[in-house]
Amino acid sequence: MITYIKDYGISSLEYEYVVSNLKPEVKDLFKVNQLEVEKNLKFLSDYGVYEGMARLIVARPDLFIQPLESLKENVKKLNKSVFVNIANKSPEDLILLGV
């Protein structure tokens, strides 16, 4: 299981949402790449993404599986407040902005 995501501000209800909406192969990737996923969860949480973390995981699981340095480069493509606002409110739109 990927219960470790609860350590990064994901409530029990949000956790159920995540596991219900992620494809089994993505959950497997989250298990295999746990250390990288945890680094990215911590980075994004510290960066200000907390309200919409569960939605971000479901909409853009690729952001969590990539190396942390790649994630940081992608995030820096946008102004911090713009990135955080979009990630928290409509994470599926990040792809339109090149993230």
C-alpha positions as CSV (number, residue, x, y, z in Angstrom):
1,M,0.0,0.0,0.0
2,I,0.9,3.6,-0.3
3,T,-0.2,4.6,3.2
4,Y,3.0,6.6,3.6
5,I,1.4,9.5,1.7
6,K,-0.7,10.2,4.8
7,D,2.5,11.4,6.5
8,Y,2.4,14.4,4.1
9,G,-0.9,15.9,5.0
10,I,-3.2,13.5,3.2
11,S,-6.3,12.8,5.4
12,S,-8.0,9.4,5.6
13,L,-10.7,10.6,3.3
14,E,-8.2,12.0,0.8
15,Y,-6.2,8.8,1.0
16,E,-9.3,6.8,0.0
17,Y,-9.9,9.2,-2.9
18,V,-6.3,8.7,-4.1
19,V,-6.3,4.9,-3.9
20,S,-9.7,4.7,-5.5
21,N,-8.6,6.9,-8.5
22,L,-5.1,5.8,-9.2
23,K,-4.5,3.0,-11.6
24,P,-3.0,-0.2,-10.1
25,E,0.2,0.3,-12.2
26,V,0.6,3.8,-10.8
27,K,0.1,2.6,-7.3
28,D,2.8,0.0,-8.0
29,L,5.1,2.8,-9.2
30,F,4.4,4.7,-6.0
31,K,5.4,1.6,-4.0
32,V,8.6,0.9,-5.9
33,N,9.7,4.5,-5.9
34,Q,8.6,5.3,-2.4
35,L,11.8,7.3,-1.5
36,E,11.5,9.5,-4.5
37,V,7.8,10.0,-4.0
38,E,8.3,11.0,-0.4
39,K,11.0,13.5,-1.3
40,N,8.6,15.1,-3.8
41,L,5.7,15.1,-1.4
42,K,7.9,16.9,1.2
43,F,9.2,19.4,-1.4
44,L,5.7,20.2,-2.7
45,S,4.3,20.4,0.8
46,D,7.0,22.7,2.0
47,Y,6.6,24.7,-1.2
48,G,2.9,25.4,-0.3
49,V,0.9,22.7,-2.0
50,Y,-1.2,21.2,0.7
51,E,-4.9,21.9,0.1
52,G,-4.9,20.0,-3.2
53,M,-2.2,17.4,-2.7
54,A,-4.6,14.5,-3.1
55,R,-6.0,15.9,-6.3
56,L,-2.5,16.6,-7.6
57,I,-1.4,13.0,-6.9
58,V,-4.4,11.7,-8.9
59,A,-4.2,14.3,-11.7
60,R,-0.4,14.3,-12.1
61,P,1.2,11.2,-10.5
62,D,4.1,11.7,-12.9
63,L,5.3,14.7,-10.8
64,F,5.8,12.4,-7.8
65,I,7.7,9.6,-9.6
66,Q,10.3,11.8,-11.3
67,P,13.6,12.7,-9.6
68,L,13.4,15.6,-7.2
69,E,15.7,17.8,-9.2
70,S,13.5,17.3,-12.3
71,L,10.5,18.3,-10.3
72,K,12.2,21.4,-9.0
73,E,13.1,22.4,-12.5
74,N,9.5,21.9,-13.7
75,V,8.1,23.9,-10.7
76,K,10.5,26.8,-11.4
77,K,8.9,27.3,-14.9
78,L,6.1,29.2,-13.1
79,N,6.1,31.9,-10.5
80,K,5.8,30.3,-7.1
81,S,2.4,31.7,-6.2
82,V,1.0,30.8,-9.6
83,F,2.2,27.2,-9.3
84,V,0.9,26.8,-5.8
85,N,-2.5,28.3,-6.7
86,I,-2.9,26.0,-9.7
87,A,-1.6,22.9,-7.9
88,N,-4.0,23.5,-5.0
89,K,-7.0,24.4,-7.1
90,S,-6.8,22.8,-10.6
91,P,-3.7,20.6,-10.9
92,E,-4.8,19.1,-14.2
93,D,-4.1,22.6,-15.7
94,L,-0.4,22.4,-14.9
95,I,0.2,20.4,-18.1
96,L,-1.1,23.3,-20.1
97,L,1.6,25.5,-18.6
98,G,4.4,23.1,-19.3
99,V,4.7,21.5,-15.9
